[in-house]
């Protein structure tokens, strides 16, 4: 009985000692792994769960994300990721109307805890959903080029299904697909987004389309007394260009097609589908040309826009090959020495633009052998070709080596 009596007599002291021991342990743990409070840098998505089938959230959309502040030991922060934190709003059992709901935080990492989160509550308005099917109305904006008109415009698919709140679906008057035809003169297709309108022509937001985009096909045709024709550049002097060693590499015209007008329907009917430009003479050209030319139109035919067309012609020299023979020159022979070459001349094959090749002079192509630091004896030396024209290249010379005999006495005269 004495031990029990002693415990009861010293209970307060024992409790104080235990409390102090726990406090010391907590202080030791905190000092080794202190806690830290932080707001997560990234916003956390709010998950709205439990929405009853047949209801929709209408009005101003509730917030899609929020901010979360956590408190956790430093050793735990590395374990926290966006996947372990969440915010939810439970819509289970809610009927039509406006509701103020609590935003609940979720944290899957222990011993971390949520210190704060925003927003704390959200206001949501629910309304019964409705669907309807409606034809797509195609609306063209602007006007085609002068002399053209829009003959037809259709949507594919021609109908769409809409899903939305009953109050929005009841206001629906039309669904439009708007396409701009300004400055068009040919048929085209374009994918556009559908727009829902009420009876006053105001846009209805919040409705879901299936499909939300349709393919619009627009047909553009010339008005009466107008016709679309291709433009063909009228080039002259191509034979002289070829004789000079040049060739055409590209020809383009802008615009490629033009619209012409005539008060005489028979004159339009007689057009072959293209018109020529005024002549462009290529004689003497050695590079690219760019000219603005008028159209060569038959009597009674006039262009709708009389600004002419831009013709661009790319011209390049014809690549060719020639063979030349050159006497080999000696360079670097020491004073008092004499050299005999065998053979004394070589053949050179040159490739490059024909105009350059045909204009080469004797001094433009030279062949040398370098005898620097060579003494008496017989040597096999590869010749070096020196060409003054940078756009000309040479193949290996023939022969590829020259036999050079160096002596102290001059060679006998022939």
C-alpha positions as CSV (number, residue, x, y, z in Angstrom):
1,X,0.0,0.0,0.0
2,X,2.9,2.3,0.6
3,X,3.9,2.6,-3.1
4,X,0.3,3.4,-4.1
5,X,0.1,6.0,-1.3
6,X,3.4,7.5,-2.5
7,X,2.1,7.8,-6.0
8,X,-1.1,9.5,-4.9
9,X,1.0,11.8,-2.7
10,X,3.3,12.8,-5.5
11,X,0.7,12.7,-8.4
12,X,1.0,16.4,-9.2
13,X,4.8,16.2,-9.3
14,X,4.7,13.2,-11.6
15,X,2.2,14.9,-13.9
16,X,4.4,18.0,-14.0
17,X,7.5,15.8,-14.8
18,X,5.7,14.0,-17.6
19,X,4.4,17.3,-19.1
20,X,7.9,18.7,-19.0
21,X,9.3,15.5,-20.7
22,X,6.7,15.7,-23.5
23,X,7.5,19.4,-24.0
24,X,11.2,18.7,-24.2
25,X,10.6,15.9,-26.7
26,X,8.4,18.2,-28.8
27,X,10.9,21.0,-28.7
28,X,13.6,18.5,-29.8
29,X,11.6,17.2,-32.6
30,X,10.6,20.7,-33.8
31,X,14.2,21.9,-33.7
32,X,15.3,19.0,-35.9
33,X,12.3,19.2,-38.3
34,X,10.6,22.6,-38.0
35,X,7.2,23.3,-39.5
36,X,6.6,25.8,-42.3
37,X,3.5,27.5,-43.6
38,X,3.3,28.2,-47.3
39,X,0.8,29.2,-50.0
40,X,1.0,26.9,-53.0
41,X,2.3,28.8,-56.0
42,X,0.0,27.1,-58.5
43,X,-3.8,27.5,-58.3
44,X,-5.7,24.4,-57.4
45,X,-8.6,23.3,-59.6
46,X,-12.1,23.2,-58.0
47,X,-13.9,20.0,-58.7
48,X,-17.7,20.2,-58.8
49,X,-19.1,16.8,-58.1
50,X,-22.5,15.1,-57.8
51,X,-24.4,17.3,-60.3
52,X,-27.7,15.6,-61.0
53,X,-28.4,14.5,-64.5
54,X,-30.7,16.9,-66.3
55,X,-29.4,20.0,-64.5
56,X,-26.9,22.6,-65.7
57,X,-24.9,25.3,-64.0
58,X,-26.1,28.6,-65.5
59,X,-25.4,32.3,-65.1
60,X,-21.9,33.6,-64.2
61,X,-19.6,30.5,-64.0
62,X,-18.3,29.6,-60.6
63,X,-14.6,29.9,-60.0
64,X,-12.6,27.1,-61.7
65,X,-9.6,27.3,-59.2
66,X,-8.6,28.5,-55.8
67,X,-5.6,29.1,-53.5
68,X,-4.5,26.8,-50.8
69,X,-2.1,27.4,-47.8
70,X,-0.5,24.4,-46.1
71,X,1.4,23.9,-42.9
72,X,3.8,21.0,-42.7
73,X,7.3,19.9,-41.4
74,X,10.1,20.8,-43.8
75,X,10.8,17.1,-44.4
76,X,7.2,16.7,-45.7
77,X,7.2,19.5,-48.2
78,X,9.1,17.4,-50.8
79,X,6.2,14.9,-50.7
80,X,3.5,17.5,-51.5
81,X,2.5,17.8,-55.1
82,X,-0.5,19.3,-57.0
83,X,-1.9,15.7,-57.2
84,X,-2.1,15.5,-53.4
85,X,-4.1,18.7,-52.9
86,X,-7.6,19.4,-54.1
87,X,-10.7,21.6,-53.7
88,X,-14.2,20.2,-54.1
89,X,-17.8,21.4,-54.1
90,X,-20.5,18.8,-53.6
91,X,-23.7,19.3,-55.6
92,X,-25.3,16.0,-54.6
93,X,-29.1,16.2,-54.1
94,X,-29.4,19.9,-55.2
95,X,-32.5,21.0,-57.1
96,X,-33.1,24.0,-59.4
97,X,-32.3,27.3,-57.9
98,X,-29.4,29.3,-56.4
99,X,-27.2,27.7,-53.8
100,X,-24.4,28.9,-51.5
101,X,-22.0,25.9,-51.1
102,X,-18.9,25.2,-49.0
103,X,-15.6,24.6,-50.8
104,X,-13.9,21.7,-49.1
105,X,-10.1,21.1,-49.2
106,X,-8.5,17.7,-49.7
107,X,-5.0,16.8,-48.6
108,X,-3.5,13.3,-48.9
109,X,-0.1,13.9,-47.2
110,X,0.3,13.4,-43.4
111,X,1.1,15.2,-41.1
112,X,0.6,18.2,-43.3
113,X,-2.7,20.1,-42.9
114,X,-4.6,22.9,-44.7
115,X,-4.1,26.2,-42.9
116,X,-6.3,28.2,-45.2
117,X,-8.1,28.1,-48.6
118,X,-9.9,30.5,-50.8
119,X,-12.6,30.7,-51.8
120,X,-14.4,29.4,-48.7
121,X,-17.8,29.3,-50.4
122,X,-19.2,29.6,-54.0
123,X,-22.7,30.6,-55.3
124,X,-24.1,28.3,-58.0
125,X,-27.4,28.6,-60.0
126,X,-28.8,25.3,-61.3
127,X,-31.4,25.1,-64.0
128,X,-33.0,22.2,-65.9
129,X,-31.3,21.3,-69.2
130,X,-32.9,21.2,-72.7
131,X,-31.8,20.2,-76.2
132,X,-33.0,21.2,-79.6
133,X,-32.0,20.7,-83.2
134,X,-31.9,23.6,-85.7
135,X,-30.9,24.4,-89.2
136,X,-27.6,26.3,-89.8
137,X,-28.2,29.7,-91.4
138,X,-25.2,30.7,-93.6
139,X,-24.6,34.5,-93.7
140,X,-22.1,36.0,-96.1
141,X,-20.3,39.2,-95.1
142,X,-18.8,41.7,-97.5
143,X,-18.9,41.7,-101.3
144,X,-16.9,39.7,-103.8
145,X,-14.6,41.5,-106.3
146,X,-16.2,43.9,-108.8
147,X,-17.9,41.9,-111.5
148,X,-18.6,38.9,-109.2
149,X,-21.4,37.8,-107.0
150,X,-22.1,35.0,-104.5
151,X,-24.3,32.5,-106.2
152,X,-24.7,29.9,-103.4
153,X,-23.5,29.2,-99.8
154,X,-24.2,26.0,-97.9
155,X,-23.1,24.4,-94.6
156,X,-22.0,20.8,-94.0
157,X,-23.6,19.5,-91.8
158,X,-26.7,21.6,-92.4
159,X,-28.1,21.1,-88.8
160,X,-26.7,21.2,-85.3
161,X,-27.9,20.1,-81.9
162,X,-27.8,22.5,-79.0
163,X,-27.7,21.8,-75.3
164,X,-28.4,24.5,-72.7
165,X,-30.6,25.7,-69.9
166,X,-34.3,25.8,-70.6
167,X,-34.3,29.6,-70.3
168,X,-31.6,29.9,-72.9
169,X,-33.0,27.4,-75.3
170,X,-36.4,29.1,-75.1
171,X,-34.7,32.4,-76.3
172,X,-33.0,30.7,-79.3
173,X,-34.1,32.1,-82.7
174,X,-31.4,31.1,-85.1
175,X,-27.9,29.5,-85.4
176,X,-25.6,31.3,-87.9
177,X,-22.4,30.4,-89.7
178,X,-20.8,33.7,-90.9
179,X,-18.3,33.8,-93.7
180,X,-16.5,36.7,-95.3
181,X,-16.6,36.8,-99.1
182,X,-14.8,40.2,-99.5
183,X,-12.6,40.5,-102.6
184,X,-13.3,36.8,-103.5
185,X,-13.7,35.8,-107.1
186,X,-13.4,32.0,-107.0
187,X,-15.3,29.2,-105.2
188,X,-13.9,28.4,-101.7
189,X,-14.5,26.4,-98.5
190,X,-13.9,27.6,-95.0
191,X,-14.6,26.0,-91.5
192,X,-16.4,28.5,-89.2
193,X,-17.7,28.5,-85.6
194,X,-21.5,28.6,-85.1
195,X,-23.1,31.5,-83.3
196,X,-26.5,31.3,-81.5
197,X,-28.8,34.3,-81.6
198,X,-32.0,35.3,-79.8
199,X,-35.0,37.0,-81.4
200,X,-33.4,40.4,-81.0
201,X,-30.3,39.3,-82.8
202,X,-28.2,39.2,-79.6
203,X,-25.7,36.4,-79.1
204,X,-26.6,33.7,-76.6
205,X,-23.7,32.4,-74.5
206,X,-23.4,29.2,-72.6
207,X,-25.0,26.9,-75.2
208,X,-23.2,23.8,-76.3
209,X,-23.2,22.9,-80.0
210,X,-22.8,19.4,-81.6
211,X,-21.0,20.1,-83.9
212,X,-19.7,23.5,-82.9
213,X,-18.0,24.1,-86.3
214,X,-19.2,23.5,-89.8
215,X,-17.7,23.6,-93.3
216,X,-19.1,26.4,-95.5
217,X,-18.9,26.0,-99.3
218,X,-19.3,29.3,-101.2
219,X,-19.8,29.6,-104.9
220,X,-18.6,32.8,-106.6
221,X,-19.5,33.5,-110.3
222,X,-18.9,36.4,-112.7
223,X,-21.8,38.8,-113.3
224,X,-23.1,39.2,-116.7
225,X,-20.6,40.9,-119.1
226,X,-17.7,40.0,-116.9
227,X,-15.3,37.0,-117.3
228,X,-12.3,35.6,-115.5
229,X,-9.3,34.8,-117.7
230,X,-5.7,33.7,-117.2
231,X,-2.8,35.9,-117.9
232,X,0.0,34.6,-120.2
233,X,3.3,36.6,-120.4
234,X,4.2,37.4,-124.0
235,X,8.0,36.7,-124.2
236,X,10.2,37.5,-127.2
237,X,13.9,37.1,-127.9
238,X,14.3,33.6,-126.4
239,X,16.3,32.4,-129.3
240,X,18.8,35.3,-129.0
241,X,19.0,34.6,-125.3
242,X,19.9,31.0,-125.9
243,X,22.6,31.9,-128.5
244,X,24.2,34.2,-125.9
245,X,24.5,31.3,-123.5
246,X,21.6,32.0,-121.2
247,X,18.3,30.3,-120.5
248,X,15.0,30.9,-118.8
249,X,14.7,29.2,-115.4
250,X,11.3,30.6,-114.2
251,X,8.5,32.9,-115.4
252,X,5.7,34.2,-113.1
253,X,2.9,36.7,-113.4
254,X,1.0,38.5,-110.7
255,X,-2.0,38.3,-110.7
256,X,-2.3,35.0,-112.6
257,X,-6.0,35.7,-113.5
258,X,-7.8,38.9,-114.2
259,X,-11.4,40.0,-114.7
260,X,-12.3,41.6,-118.0
261,X,-15.5,43.4,-119.1
262,X,-17.3,43.9,-122.3
263,X,-20.6,45.3,-123.3
264,X,-20.7,42.7,-126.2
265,X,-21.5,39.2,-124.9
266,X,-20.2,37.7,-128.2
267,X,-16.8,39.3,-127.6
268,X,-16.6,37.7,-124.2
269,X,-17.7,34.4,-125.7
270,X,-14.9,34.6,-128.3
271,X,-12.1,34.9,-125.6
272,X,-10.0,31.7,-125.5
273,X,-9.9,31.7,-121.6
274,X,-6.6,33.6,-121.5
275,X,-5.1,37.0,-122.5
276,X,-1.5,37.9,-123.4
277,X,0.6,40.8,-122.0
278,X,2.3,43.3,-124.2
279,X,5.7,41.8,-125.5
280,X,8.7,41.6,-123.1
281,X,12.0,41.4,-125.1
282,X,14.6,39.1,-123.5
283,X,17.4,39.9,-126.0
284,X,20.6,41.0,-124.3
285,X,19.3,40.0,-120.8
286,X,22.0,38.5,-118.6
287,X,20.0,38.4,-115.3
288,X,16.5,38.4,-113.8
289,X,13.9,40.8,-115.1
290,X,10.8,42.4,-113.5
291,X,8.4,44.5,-115.6
292,X,4.9,45.8,-115.1
293,X,3.0,45.2,-118.4
294,X,-0.4,46.1,-119.8
295,X,-2.7,43.4,-121.2
296,X,-3.0,43.0,-125.0
297,X,-6.8,42.8,-125.1
298,X,-9.0,42.4,-128.2
299,X,-11.2,45.4,-129.3
300,X,-14.3,45.7,-127.1
301,X,-12.6,44.0,-124.1
302,X,-11.3,46.0,-121.1
303,X,-9.9,45.1,-117.8
304,X,-11.9,45.7,-114.6
305,X,-8.7,47.0,-112.8
306,X,-6.4,48.7,-115.2
307,X,-3.2,48.5,-113.2
308,X,-1.4,46.0,-115.4
309,X,0.3,42.8,-114.3
310,X,3.8,42.2,-112.9
311,X,5.9,39.8,-114.9
312,X,9.0,38.2,-113.3
313,X,11.5,36.3,-115.5
314,X,14.5,34.4,-114.0
315,X,17.5,34.1,-116.3
316,X,20.6,32.0,-115.7
317,X,23.7,31.3,-117.8
318,X,23.9,27.8,-119.4
319,X,26.5,25.6,-117.8
320,X,29.0,24.1,-120.2
321,X,32.4,22.5,-120.6
322,X,35.4,23.4,-122.8
323,X,39.0,22.0,-123.1
324,X,42.0,24.4,-123.3
325,X,45.7,23.7,-123.9
326,X,48.2,25.8,-122.0
327,X,52.0,25.9,-122.0
328,X,53.3,25.1,-118.5
329,X,55.1,28.0,-116.8
330,X,58.0,27.6,-114.4
331,X,58.1,29.3,-111.0
332,X,60.6,29.3,-108.1
333,X,63.6,28.0,-110.0
334,X,66.8,29.0,-108.2
335,X,69.3,31.3,-110.0
336,X,71.9,29.4,-112.0
337,X,69.7,26.3,-112.6
338,X,67.9,25.3,-115.8
339,X,64.7,23.2,-116.1
340,X,63.4,21.0,-118.9
341,X,59.7,20.1,-118.8
342,X,58.1,17.0,-120.3
343,X,55.5,17.6,-121.6
344,X,55.7,21.4,-122.0
345,X,52.0,21.8,-122.4
346,X,48.9,20.3,-120.7
347,X,45.1,20.1,-121.5
348,X,42.6,21.6,-119.1
349,X,38.9,20.8,-118.9
350,X,36.9,23.8,-117.6
351,X,33.3,23.9,-116.5
352,X,31.1,27.0,-115.8
353,X,28.7,29.4,-117.4
354,X,29.0,29.4,-121.2
355,X,29.2,33.2,-121.5
356,X,32.2,33.2,-119.2
357,X,33.9,30.2,-120.8
358,X,33.5,31.8,-124.3
359,X,35.0,35.0,-123.1
360,X,38.2,33.6,-121.5
361,X,41.5,35.1,-122.7
362,X,44.9,33.5,-122.7
363,X,46.0,35.3,-119.5
364,X,42.8,34.2,-117.7
365,X,43.9,30.6,-117.4
366,X,47.5,29.7,-116.6
367,X,49.4,26.5,-115.6
368,X,52.5,26.6,-113.5
369,X,54.9,24.1,-111.8
370,X,56.5,25.4,-108.5
371,X,60.2,24.4,-108.3
372,X,61.0,26.3,-105.1
373,X,63.8,24.6,-103.1
374,X,64.3,21.9,-105.7
375,X,67.9,21.1,-106.8
376,X,69.4,19.3,-109.8
377,X,67.8,16.0,-110.7
378,X,64.5,14.7,-112.2
379,X,61.3,15.5,-110.4
380,X,57.6,14.6,-110.9
381,X,55.7,17.8,-110.2
382,X,51.8,18.2,-110.3
383,X,50.9,21.3,-112.3
384,X,48.8,24.0,-110.7
385,X,46.0,25.7,-112.6
386,X,45.3,29.4,-111.9
387,X,41.9,30.8,-113.2
388,X,41.0,34.5,-112.9
389,X,37.3,33.8,-113.2
390,X,35.8,32.7,-109.9
391,X,32.7,31.1,-111.4
392,X,34.8,28.7,-113.5
393,X,36.0,25.3,-112.1
394,X,38.6,23.0,-113.6
395,X,38.8,19.2,-113.7
396,X,42.2,17.5,-113.1
397,X,44.7,18.5,-115.9
398,X,46.1,15.9,-118.3
399,X,48.7,14.7,-117.7
400,X,48.4,15.0,-113.9
401,X,52.2,15.3,-113.4
402,X,55.1,17.0,-115.3
403,X,58.5,15.4,-115.4
404,X,61.0,18.3,-114.6
405,X,64.7,17.8,-115.1
406,X,66.8,20.4,-113.3
407,X,70.5,20.9,-114.3
408,X,73.3,23.4,-113.9
409,X,73.8,23.7,-117.6
410,X,71.3,25.0,-120.1
411,X,69.5,22.5,-122.3
412,X,70.7,22.2,-125.9
413,X,68.9,24.4,-128.4
414,X,66.5,22.6,-130.7
